[in-house]
């Protein structure tokens, strides 16, 4: 059932679900942590197929950024990856694929294997203004308070957020000495709990919030975008949230400060995220795939070893069978929300490429 609630601004009414949302996406962290249904272990036969696909790519001398699904044949594993993509997009919203033996491979070979698996989840889109299709999550000594920095370039906790793509993925190459746990939370469950406890604050998050683009500004766009945190569209709750960027957007003089009720709603959202989340510890060779429109992700603060850094590879992926997005997402997605053609940061002068070293 759909209901309409008057917005806190009093300017319009907004559509909201008329009751709690059910289904596999409405999970609680304490329950899902005790399950292993979200973990897929690569078998010996899977690894043989992956190695064969790697050799096929190497024999053709393909650049990583040019590799497509058809270039990386996985006769049996491919069907499994398609099913796992369905679990990510239409089920619980995430999966962990475990057991890629990264220690046996060079950086380039591990990146090819990861990219090839990623092709079964979607096409890579650029993650930053430099045109990086393959990202490196590693401490580069950046200041978390620097408005041109990205938190993945530091050791700080990230806080719960989503990225500008349908699916975000990570491959662990090296763990931290301590900390650096991955944390996920269901946005559907946050909404259910929020609408039960404070429906007035849940309604606030269906209004638009401006968020900082952190100096990565597409042509013709403001240095910030505007989008609601919760959207009810095509029978689905779609969520986007980066509070750090919502707050840093107030540096622009044409934006008003957040109101008291907006701050109260954001505070409750984050409190619930901390209550309802689940944690997982990555081992080298683990690959995580997360649906950005229904899951928020976070990372705990970490400490590196003296002689080696926590290092993950990252992909932003656009699947061919993603969900319809509401028109209110067009600003964040640079005017294009078409399924199979959206996501990423396209900045003038950037060349799309897949760097093998953190830069």
N, C-alpha and C positions, 0 to 999 in steps of 0.2 A: 504494500500500500504506500502511496506517495502522499505526503502532506506538505503544505506550504506554511512557512513560518516568516513572520515579519522580521526583516533584518534589523540588527541593533542600530544601524544608521537611520532606520525609518524610511529609507528611500525606495525599498523594493521588498517583495517577498521572495523567498528562496525555496526551492524544492529540497525536501529531505526524506529519507526513508521513514515510514510510519511506525517502525518497530525495529527490534534487533535484527541484524543481518546474520543469517546462518550459513552453514556450508563449511568446506575444508579450509577456507581462508580465515575463518573466525577461530583461531587457535590461541591457547594460553601458553606462555613460555614454560611454566612449571610442568605442564603436561607433555609438551613436545620434546623437552630436554630428556625425558625418560624413554623416549621412543628412538628407534633407529630407522624408521620408515623413510626419513629424509636423506639417508646416506646410501650412495651406490658405490660398491667396491668394484674397481676394474678387475676383471678376471685375467688369467694368463692368456686366453684366446683374444680378449680385448687388446691386451698389450701387443700381441703379435700383429693384429690388424693395424694398430696405431703405428708401430714401427714400419710396417710395409707402406703405409700412406706417407710417412716421413721420407722414406727412401724414394718414393715416386716423385714427391715434390723436389727433393734434392737433385734427382737425375735430370729434371727439367730446368734447374737453375732459377726457379721462381722466386721473386722477391716476396717477403712475407705479406706485404700489403696487397699483393696481387692474387693471393690464394683465395679460391672460392670453394664452396662445398664440393663441386664436381671435380676439383683438383685433388681432393682429399678423400678418396673412397674408403668407406667403412662398411663393408657388405652386411655384417651382422650388428656391430655396435651402433651403426647409424640409426637403425630402427629403435634401439633402446634410448639413444639420445633424443630422438623425436618424441618419445613417450615422456622422457624427463622434462623436455621443453613444455609439454602440455601440463605437467604437474606445476611447473613454475608459473605459467600464464593463466591457468584455469583451476589450479588446485591450491595447495598450501602456500605457494608463492616463492619457494626456494628449494634448492637441492644442493647437496655436497657430494661431489664425485671424488673418491679417495683412491690413492694408490698409483699416481703417475710417477714413475721412478726418475725424478729429475736429476738425481745424483749420477745417473748413467749418461747423461747428455750434456752437451755444451749449452751455453745460454741461448745460442741461436736455435739449436735443435729443440730445446724445451719450449722456446717461444713458438716455433712452428707447430709442435704438437698441440700446444694450448690453443693457438689460433685455429688450427684445423678442427678441434673439438668445438670451439666457439662458433664456427661456421654452421654447425647444426642447430645452434640456438638463434642465430641472426647474423646480419651484416654489421661489421664494425663501423662505428661513427667516431668522429674526432672528439677527444676529451678536453681539449684546451685550445688556447689561441695559437699554439704552435703547430696544430694539425696532427697531434699524436693520436694514432689509431691504437697503439699499444702503449699503455701507461705503466709507470714504475712507481709503486707506493713504497717510499723509503724516506727516511729523515734526511733532508737537505739543509738542516739548520735554520729553516725559515722561522720567523716570528709569527705565532698564531694570531697576533693582533694586527699584523700588517694586512691592509685591505687588498693588496695585490697578491697575497700568498694564499695557497690552498692548504688546508689542514693536513692532508695526506703527506705533505712535505715536512711535517714536524713529528715530534713524539707525543703530542698532546692528544687527549681524548677528542674524538670528532664531534660528539653529540648526535642524536638521531636525525637523520636527513635522508633525502633521496637525491638522485642525480638526474640530469637532463637526457634521459634515454629510457627505453622500455626495460631492458635487462642490464644489470651491472654484474660483472664477474671478476673474481680474483683467483690467481694461482699462487700458492705459497712456495717460494724458493728457499727462504731462510726465516726461521722463527726469531723472535726477540729473546733476550736473556730472561726477561720477566714482563708480564703484562701483554698488551696487544691482542687481547681476546676479541673475537668478532661477536657482535651482538645484533640480533634481529628482533623486530616486534611487528605484530600484525596491526596495520592501520585499521582494519575492520574491527578488531577487538577493542582498540582504543576508542573508536567511535561508539561501539555498543556500550562500553562502560561509561563514557562521557555523557552520552545521551540519557543513560539511566540515572547518573548522579547529578548532572547539571545540564539539562537540555538547552537552557538559555545560552550556556557557553559553547556547547556544540554548534548551535546555530550561528554564533559569531564566526566560526571557522569556515562557513560556507560563503562568507564575503571575501573580497579580494584583499590580499596583502602584497605590498611591494617588497621585492627582494633584490639585493645587490648583485650585479653581474661580476663584481670583483675585477673590474677593468678589462674584462673579456667581452667586448661590445660588438655584436654583429652590425653590419651596415644598416643604417636607417633606424636603429633602435635606441631607446634611452639607456643610460648606464644602469638601469634597474628594470626588472620586469614585474608585471602584476598578474597574480593568479590566486584563486581561493586555495585554502589548504584542503578542505573537503569539497568534493563535487559529486553529485548524484546524476549519472548520465547513462543512458541505455541500460538501466536496471543494475548498474554497478557503482559501488563507491570507489572513486579514484582519489588518491591522496598525494599531495606534494608538500614538502616541508623542509626548510633549511633555516632554522631560527637565527643562527649566527648571521646569515645574510639578510634576513628581515631586519635585524637590529642595525647592522652596519649600513643599510640603505638609508637610515635616517641622517647620514652625513650629507645627503643631497638637499640643498636648501628649498627645493620646491616640494618636498615631502613633509607632511605633518608628523609630529611625534606619535608613537603608538598610544592609543587611549588606554585608560585603566581597564576597561572590560576586555580589550584585545590582549593586554598583558596577562590578565587573569585567565583567559582562555588558553593562551600559549603555555602558561605555567602548569595548568591542569593537564594539558596534552603531554607535556614532558614528564610530569609526575607519573602519569599513567604508563607512559612508555617505560620508565624505570621499573614500575611494578609488574608489567605484563611481559617483559622481554625474555629471551632465551640467549644463552651464551654458548659459543663453540670455540675450541682451541684448534687452530690450524697446525697441521704437520706438513713438512715439505712434500709436495706432490698433491696436496688437497686443492680442489677447484670448487669454488662456490658460485652459484648462479642465483640471482635475486631479482624478483619482479618489482621494479621501482614504484609501480602504481598502487601496490597493495602492501608492501613491506618497507619499513624504514630500517636503515642499518647504522651501526655505530661501531666504534673501536675504543677499547680502553687505552689509557695512557700506557706507555711502555718504556723499558730501558734496554738499550742494545748491549751486546757483548763488546768488550774493548776492541776486538780485532775484526768484527763482522757485524753488519747491520741487518735488521729485519728487512726483508725484501719480498715484495709481492708484485706480480704482473697483473695488469687490469685491462679489461675490455668493456667498452660500452657497446651494446648490441641492439640492433633493430630487427626483430623477428618478422617474418612474412605474415604471421597470423596473430598479431597483437590485438589488444582491445581498442574499441573506438574511444577517442579522447574528447572531452567537452570543448566547445569553442573557446571557453575561457583559458585554455592552455596555449592558444596560438601565440600570445606574446612571449611566453617562456620558450616555446618551440620555434621562434623566429618565423611565425606565420604559416608553418607547414605541420599539420597534425595527421596527415594521411598515413594510414597503416602501411608499414613496409618502407616508408620514405622519410621518417622523421627522427629527430634526436640529434644530439651532438652540437658542437660549437664550430660554426663556419665563419671564420674571420678573414677579411680581405688580406691577401698576401701570404696566407698560410698554405704550405704544401703538405698534403696528406701523406704520412709516412709512419713506419713502425720502428722506432728507435730501439736498439738493443742495449743501450746504456741509459741510466737516469740523466736527464738533462733539464 
